Amino acid sequence: MSIKRVGIVGSGIMGSGIAEVSAKAGFDVVLRSRARASADSMVAGLEKSLAKQVDKGRLEASDRDAALGRVRAVTDLEELAECDLVIESIVEDLPTKQQLFDDLDRLVGDGALLATNTSTLAVVEMAMRTGRPDRVCGIHFFNPAPAMPLVEIVRAITTSDDTMAEAREFAEACGKSPVEVRDQAGFIVNALLFPYLNNAVKLYEAGVASRDDIDAAMKGGCNFPMGPLALLDLVGLDTSVAILEALFAEFQDPNYAPAPLLRRMVSAERLGRKTGQGFYDYRK
Ligand SMILES: NC(=O)c1ccc[n+]([C@@H]2O[C@H](COP(=O)([O-])OP(=O)(O)OC[C@H]3O[C@@H](n4cnc5c(N)ncnc54)[C@H](O)[C@@H]3O)[C@@H](O)[C@H]2O)c1
């Protein structure tokens, strides 16, 4: 396989998870955060996550040490220059991601693959910011990345067959089960999932049922592992609003317009687990 060194940009929920998956799969990982403090806390989080797996007997201590030895946390984007694949996993905002693709295209070797972990944004809009639109695709992991088997490999209209094949090979080397999908907002999973999550918030907002009863109903009635409000907290409410806005912009379907309560909660910085408070309180 031609991919040996993987760069990851963004050390939030997903960037950290993708770093863990890639390092455990044997790739050299360069994880780029903007601030030294978040780079350090990502490494601390990775150490904690791998230590838990060793304690539970799911990982050998020697494999933990080897995985940690393969991860380098950096703050300078230029450190990604030698990567064979760079996956961006920064905030779900198109202009911000486009600026990053400009920079990556300038810094990273010509043959390298550039990928986005976007949940809904148009991959072609990032690809066209580069001089290599055929070498850009989506590699969309699910949350939490170490646990979820699915990866959506997204083909922009500019993406070459070779790029798709290499991205699939990478996902499989990470132990994932990839599916291929065209570059349409929401791809497969979020196009189906987010109308459901949004409607759960509308039910809650309308007072049709309590938070706990909505979540209990979907667990008990549909055998889902989590209720929709708990799942929104896991995804992050800011990311969820961004996903719904992208779906709405693409399809103009009012069903995708974010429930007003979601926006209010984002304004109040109740983003879910990552800020300690969302539909549930995680601070205790
Ligand atoms: N949360 C999920 O369930 C989930 C699942 C799959 C894919 N995604 C996608 O992954 C990406 C990251 O989401 P996340 O949940 O990890 O978000 P997060 O909020 O946990 O992390 C976002 C990261 O982006 C960085 N960032 C913010 N503004 C930036 C800027 N201007 N320039 C560079 N970096 C910046 C932050 O420092 C942080 O490291 C998004 O595209 C999101 O749609 C999220």
Ligand as a Chemical Component Dictionary entry (heavy atoms), coordinates in Angstrom:
data_LIG
# 
_chem_comp.id                   LIG 
_chem_comp.type                 NON-POLYMER 
_chem_comp.pdbx_formal_charge   0 
_chem_comp.three_letter_code    LIG 
# 
loop_
_chem_comp_atom.comp_id 
_chem_comp_atom.atom_id 
_chem_comp_atom.alt_atom_id 
_chem_comp_atom.type_symbol 
_chem_comp_atom.charge 
_chem_comp_atom.model_Cartn_x 
_chem_comp_atom.model_Cartn_y 
_chem_comp_atom.model_Cartn_z 
_chem_comp_atom.pdbx_ordinal 
LIG N1  N1  N 0  -19.032 14.943 15.704 1  
LIG C1  C1  C 0  -19.384 13.940 14.913 2  
LIG O1  O1  O 0  -20.200 13.074 15.291 3  
LIG C2  C2  C 0  -18.815 13.843 13.529 4  
LIG C3  C3  C 0  -18.873 12.612 12.843 5  
LIG C4  C4  C 0  -18.289 12.506 11.578 6  
LIG C5  C5  C 0  -17.694 13.618 10.981 7  
LIG N2  N2  N 1  -17.676 14.812 11.659 8  
LIG C6  C6  C 0  -17.009 15.936 10.984 9  
LIG O2  O2  O 0  -15.697 16.030 11.511 10 
LIG C7  C7  C 0  -15.248 17.388 11.475 11 
LIG C8  C8  C 0  -14.796 17.805 12.874 12 
LIG O3  O3  O 0  -15.873 17.620 13.769 13 
LIG P1  P1  P 0  -15.651 17.340 15.337 14 
LIG O4  O4  O 0  -16.900 16.723 15.812 15 
LIG O5  O5  O -1 -14.339 16.667 15.565 16 
LIG O6  O6  O 0  -15.603 18.854 15.864 17 
LIG P2  P2  P 0  -14.907 19.450 17.173 18 
LIG O7  O7  O 0  -15.662 20.695 17.488 19 
LIG O8  O8  O 0  -14.720 18.428 18.228 20 
LIG O9  O9  O 0  -13.436 19.827 16.624 21 
LIG C9  C9  C 0  -13.247 20.799 15.643 22 
LIG C10 C10 C 0  -11.763 21.053 15.458 23 
LIG O10 O10 O 0  -11.614 22.085 14.472 24 
LIG C11 C11 C 0  -10.664 23.008 14.942 25 
LIG N3  N3  N 0  -10.948 24.312 14.340 26 
LIG C12 C12 C 0  -11.985 25.151 14.619 27 
LIG N4  N4  N 0  -11.886 26.262 13.871 28 
LIG C13 C13 C 0  -10.771 26.110 13.100 29 
LIG C14 C14 C 0  -10.116 26.909 12.135 30 
LIG N5  N5  N 0  -10.599 28.117 11.813 31 
LIG N6  N6  N 0  -8.984  26.435 11.542 32 
LIG C15 C15 C 0  -8.482  25.225 11.878 33 
LIG N7  N7  N 0  -9.056  24.417 12.808 34 
LIG C16 C16 C 0  -10.178 24.859 13.391 35 
LIG C17 C17 C 0  -10.855 23.014 16.459 36 
LIG O11 O11 O 0  -9.733  23.541 17.095 37 
LIG C18 C18 C 0  -11.049 21.529 16.729 38 
LIG O12 O12 O 0  -9.797  20.865 16.797 39 
LIG C19 C19 C 0  -16.425 18.209 10.941 40 
LIG O13 O13 O 0  -16.265 18.373 9.544  41 
LIG C20 C20 C 0  -17.624 17.308 11.239 42 
LIG O14 O14 O 0  -18.719 17.534 10.390 43 
LIG C21 C21 C 0  -18.189 14.954 12.921 44 
# 
loop_
_chem_comp_bond.comp_id 
_chem_comp_bond.atom_id_1 
_chem_comp_bond.atom_id_2 
_chem_comp_bond.value_order 
_chem_comp_bond.pdbx_ordinal 
LIG N1  C1  SING 1  
LIG C1  O1  DOUB 2  
LIG C1  C2  SING 3  
LIG C2  C3  SING 4  
LIG C2  C21 DOUB 5  
LIG C3  C4  DOUB 6  
LIG C4  C5  SING 7  
LIG C5  N2  DOUB 8  
LIG N2  C6  SING 9  
LIG N2  C21 SING 10 
LIG C6  O2  SING 11 
LIG C6  C20 SING 12 
LIG O2  C7  SING 13 
LIG C7  C8  SING 14 
LIG C7  C19 SING 15 
LIG C8  O3  SING 16 
LIG O3  P1  SING 17 
LIG P1  O4  DOUB 18 
LIG P1  O5  SING 19 
LIG P1  O6  SING 20 
LIG O6  P2  SING 21 
LIG P2  O7  DOUB 22 
LIG P2  O8  SING 23 
LIG P2  O9  SING 24 
LIG O9  C9  SING 25 
LIG C9  C10 SING 26 
LIG C10 O10 SING 27 
LIG C10 C18 SING 28 
LIG O10 C11 SING 29 
LIG C11 N3  SING 30 
LIG C11 C17 SING 31 
LIG N3  C12 SING 32 
LIG N3  C16 SING 33 
LIG C12 N4  DOUB 34 
LIG N4  C13 SING 35 
LIG C13 C14 SING 36 
LIG C13 C16 DOUB 37 
LIG C14 N5  SING 38 
LIG C14 N6  DOUB 39 
LIG N6  C15 SING 40 
LIG C15 N7  DOUB 41 
LIG N7  C16 SING 42 
LIG C17 O11 SING 43 
LIG C17 C18 SING 44 
LIG C18 O12 SING 45 
LIG C19 O13 SING 46 
LIG C19 C20 SING 47 
LIG C20 O14 SING 48 
# 
